[in-house]
Protein backbone atom coordinates (compact mmCIF):
# COMPACT_ATOMS: atom_id res chain seq x y z
CA UNK A 1 0.00 0.00 0.00
CA UNK A 2 1.37 3.42 -0.97
CA UNK A 3 0.44 6.04 1.62
CA UNK A 4 0.54 9.80 1.04
CA UNK A 5 2.89 11.07 3.77
CA UNK A 6 1.17 14.48 3.90
CA UNK A 7 -2.45 13.35 4.25
CA UNK A 8 -2.05 9.74 5.40
CA UNK A 9 -4.28 8.51 2.54
CA UNK A 10 -3.93 5.23 0.68
CA UNK A 11 -2.77 6.39 -2.76
CA UNK A 12 -3.71 3.09 -4.43
CA UNK A 13 -7.35 3.25 -3.32
CA UNK A 14 -9.91 3.96 -6.03
CA UNK A 15 -11.71 6.23 -3.55
CA UNK A 16 -8.77 8.68 -3.45
CA UNK A 17 -10.03 11.50 -5.64
CA UNK A 18 -8.12 14.58 -4.46
CA UNK A 19 -5.26 15.52 -2.18
CA UNK A 20 -3.32 18.78 -1.91
CA UNK A 21 -5.67 21.80 -1.99
CA UNK A 22 -3.02 24.53 -2.22
CA UNK A 23 0.66 25.03 -3.05
CA UNK A 24 2.72 27.32 -0.81
CA UNK A 25 5.59 29.07 -2.59
CA UNK A 26 8.76 30.45 -0.94
CA UNK A 27 7.64 34.05 -1.58
CA UNK A 28 4.75 33.47 0.85
CA UNK A 29 2.07 33.30 -1.83
CA UNK A 30 -0.30 30.38 -2.26
CA UNK A 31 -1.59 29.07 -5.58
CA UNK A 32 -4.36 26.65 -6.43
CA UNK A 33 -3.01 23.38 -7.86
CA UNK A 34 -3.87 22.31 -11.40
CA UNK A 35 -6.18 19.26 -11.48
CA UNK A 36 -5.07 16.09 -13.23
CA UNK A 37 -6.48 16.06 -16.76
CA UNK A 38 -4.47 13.24 -18.36
CA UNK A 39 -5.75 10.76 -20.90
CA UNK A 40 -5.86 7.93 -18.35
CA UNK A 41 -8.61 7.73 -15.74
CA UNK A 42 -5.94 7.97 -13.03
CA UNK A 43 -2.49 9.52 -12.76
CA UNK A 44 0.15 6.83 -13.29
CA UNK A 45 2.34 8.24 -10.50
CA UNK A 46 0.03 9.15 -7.60
CA UNK A 47 -3.17 7.37 -8.74
CA UNK A 48 -5.36 10.46 -8.34
CA UNK A 49 -8.61 10.38 -10.31
CA UNK A 50 -9.01 12.60 -13.40
CA UNK A 51 -10.14 16.03 -12.18
CA UNK A 52 -8.54 15.51 -8.77
CA UNK A 53 -5.51 17.22 -7.28
CA UNK A 54 -2.19 15.33 -7.32
CA UNK A 55 -0.50 14.13 -4.14
CA UNK A 56 2.48 16.36 -3.18
CA UNK A 57 5.65 15.17 -4.89
CA UNK A 58 3.84 13.56 -7.82
CA UNK A 59 6.04 13.70 -10.91
CA UNK A 60 3.02 14.55 -13.08
CA UNK A 61 1.91 17.65 -11.16
CA UNK A 62 2.07 20.84 -13.21
CA UNK A 63 3.26 24.11 -11.68
CA UNK A 64 0.48 26.75 -11.63
CA UNK A 65 3.11 29.48 -12.11
CA UNK A 66 5.27 28.30 -15.00
CA UNK A 67 3.37 25.25 -16.34
CA UNK A 68 6.49 23.12 -15.88
CA UNK A 69 6.84 19.92 -13.87
CA UNK A 70 6.32 21.15 -10.28
CA UNK A 71 8.91 18.88 -8.65
CA UNK A 72 11.70 20.13 -10.92
CA UNK A 73 10.70 23.55 -12.33
CA UNK A 74 12.45 25.54 -9.60
CA UNK A 75 9.43 27.59 -8.50
CA UNK A 76 9.44 25.86 -5.09
CA UNK A 77 13.17 26.47 -4.56
CA UNK A 78 14.02 29.04 -1.90
CA UNK A 79 15.82 32.06 -3.26
CA UNK A 80 19.45 32.54 -2.24
CA UNK A 81 19.88 35.27 0.34
C-alpha positions in Angstrom: 0.0 0.0 0.0 1.4 3.4 -1.0 0.4 6.0 1.6 0.5 9.8 1.0 2.9 11.1 3.8 1.2 14.5 3.9 -2.4 13.4 4.3 -2.1 9.7 5.4 -4.3 8.5 2.5 -3.9 5.2 0.7 -2.8 6.4 -2.8 -3.7 3.1 -4.4 -7.3 3.3 -3.3 -9.9 4.0 -6.0 -11.7 6.2 -3.5 -8.8 8.7 -3.4 -10.0 11.5 -5.6 -8.1 14.6 -4.5 -5.3 15.5 -2.2 -3.3 18.8 -1.9 -5.7 21.8 -2.0 -3.0 24.5 -2.2 0.7 25.0 -3.0 2.7 27.3 -0.8 5.6 29.1 -2.6 8.8 30.5 -0.9 7.6 34.1 -1.6 4.8 33.5 0.8 2.1 33.3 -1.8 -0.3 30.4 -2.3 -1.6 29.1 -5.6 -4.4 26.6 -6.4 -3.0 23.4 -7.9 -3.9 22.3 -11.4 -6.2 19.3 -11.5 -5.1 16.1 -13.2 -6.5 16.1 -16.8 -4.5 13.2 -18.4 -5.8 10.8 -20.9 -5.9 7.9 -18.3 -8.6 7.7 -15.7 -5.9 8.0 -13.0 -2.5 9.5 -12.8 0.1 6.8 -13.3 2.3 8.2 -10.5 0.0 9.1 -7.6 -3.2 7.4 -8.7 -5.4 10.5 -8.3 -8.6 10.4 -10.3 -9.0 12.6 -13.4 -10.1 16.0 -12.2 -8.5 15.5 -8.8 -5.5 17.2 -7.3 -2.2 15.3 -7.3 -0.5 14.1 -4.1 2.5 16.4 -3.2 5.6 15.2 -4.9 3.8 13.6 -7.8 6.0 13.7 -10.9 3.0 14.5 -13.1 1.9 17.7 -11.2 2.1 20.8 -13.2 3.3 24.1 -11.7 0.5 26.7 -11.6 3.1 29.5 -12.1 5.3 28.3 -15.0 3.4 25.3 -16.3 6.5 23.1 -15.9 6.8 19.9 -13.9 6.3 21.1 -10.3 8.9 18.9 -8.6 11.7 20.1 -10.9 10.7 23.6 -12.3 12.5 25.5 -9.6 9.4 27.6 -8.5 9.4 25.9 -5.1 13.2 26.5 -4.6 14.0 29.0 -1.9 15.8 32.1 -3.3 19.4 32.5 -2.2 19.9 35.3 0.3 
